[in-house]
């Protein structure tokens, strides 16, 4: 069963075509990586999947719930970590997670257990009653990840969610995502760190200038690019037409 | 100190003042040269107007007016210091705390003295039209009242006083984050409340400081007491002016020199403080002493509010009381009332009549509701993404967002109605009628304001954040004003018209107009919020 599905989705901002006729599916228990250079349309795709950006055309559904018609119902099933963790910095972590918990309708006793588990795992337990304006980028990211996982979502949309995390926390999050996938959670995941994508994703979609260039497992992409035995980085650079990096560095003459 | 660095940095800081909160292309209005035109206008306009106006004063009156003109010359330096200080503090308070720690100068090779001088210069440049006006006002006065011998010193001391004010702002800026953070960390909730009270007090003090009634009394007091307050350094420029006007060249020179020395001392102090607290680091602020998570928000409905509505309202309250840049919105209702109350205080109750009180009773619910509801969406800033991510239905968003607006507007309205009833009594029956009209204004105005805020949000956080676009603000002001007028007209016809239309006829008309406008405003708000929640815009 497709947990998340985008069919022929297009989205433009004025003259800029951010996403062009995109088809994307994420199955239940599957981790799909969305890769692409800056401005390739990954974040826009994720926002459309969340129902927070209305596409110009196409259909989006999460567990058969039409995201465009019933965005609130769709969001109840989704956990999202945005690219930059914009949280309410004037709240304490506890107050923020309370707010998120109420929005998802989580009972106080469940909330307490869940928050304590997640924050302890991410080494944030001591900071729960601190106002978040003093938090580092990584600490804010940990709170955002906790908020996204608080309601045991059936689908996760993670936009560069490992940014700013210390190695231990990044490892914990990666293992947690694998476990959630084994439990049937559908995960759409974007990253610029290709090693992470290679290690984590069942399937990868490479985007460039709003379109899907290629899609499949890393092995399938190697065949597609005609680069057997190569790394995902080499495949990515070849497919996105940016393999001439050495010449660029040479030209800088630093 | 490297002058080129000071000039360059001062230009950068001034541009950031000028362009704060603006996005898009740089146009003529956001170029530093615009200040030169503003200065020129501020200098020439009073010269032309006063030159023309003073010609029409008969000579007999010149003798009567001469002491008042001397008061202006004496009081001007200290008023300019106060003006630039207040303006600088207002700017600082409007800036979100996060910005100051990310200033690029924190890691560029710039010395504290260079920074302080550049920053003070940029403050002086930003408010230089004030100085230009004072020069433009004093020149024709000096010509008319034979004070040209004192005018050059007046200009010089005004510039010095202006710089003094800017340096004091620098001292406050360096100290403010440190003190604020320390209080915040040590005292938890008490720190939050005391900071809010302090900021509100500053805003109200600023409003009082620039009220014409207060200014008049202050000018009089300064001029008459400058002689006796010679030991207060901030008064030295005024003391020098008193001596100069009395042809006391030596004491005038002495106090002028002392003023320069005091400004140098301020510069040194500001530089030392800047060196000590160079890069304000964000503090970890504990609201509770324990590190335990205790769920506070309920998941059961209470007082007719769903848990989500209550959670949104609580979040709004925390935003209002904890954010430095939001504190001014608490002070605004108080600041709005002062200009209306003061004339009543300074004049007799009989002469003020019932109209100002009635106007105030209509104005406060309109203005407070509109202000708080239109900013409700934009003040979320970039964190508005949370509203999109979470499953928040439009109806609960509206109620949660407006609850605090309605409560604050309600309290402000009841307060002003009570004050008006004490100052200019209109009777319990009429007060009840006014309260009905106010309730409709608050209800309809809240829906309408949130509708505007959802359609025209400005998510830019920083200096002089507006939280609503200029277009939205103007629309809100005019349409909201028209709605208030429509709701209040029947009550006004009863209270103010010589025909005294009966309350039993007028009140139902108010109820019909109010209900209709509330319904229309709700639909407008609902559509705006639904569209807003479906299209991420931050």
Interface residues (C-beta under 8 A of the other chain):
Chain A: X47 X50 X51 X52 X53 X54 X71 X72 X73 X75 X76 X80 X82 X84 X86 X87 X88 X89 X90 X91 X92 X94 X95 X97 X98 X99 X100 X101 X102 X103 X104 X105 X106 X107 X108 X109 X111 X112 X115 X116 X119 X125 X126 X127 X128 X129 X130 X131 X133 X134 X135
Chain B: X97 X98 X184 X282 X283 X284 X285 X286 X287 X288 X289 X290 X291 X292 X293 X294 X295 X296 X297 X298 X299 X307 X308 X310 X311 X312 X314 X315 X318 X319 X322 X323 X381 X382 X383 X384 X385 X386 X388 X389 X390 X391 X392 X393 X533 X534 X535 X536 X538
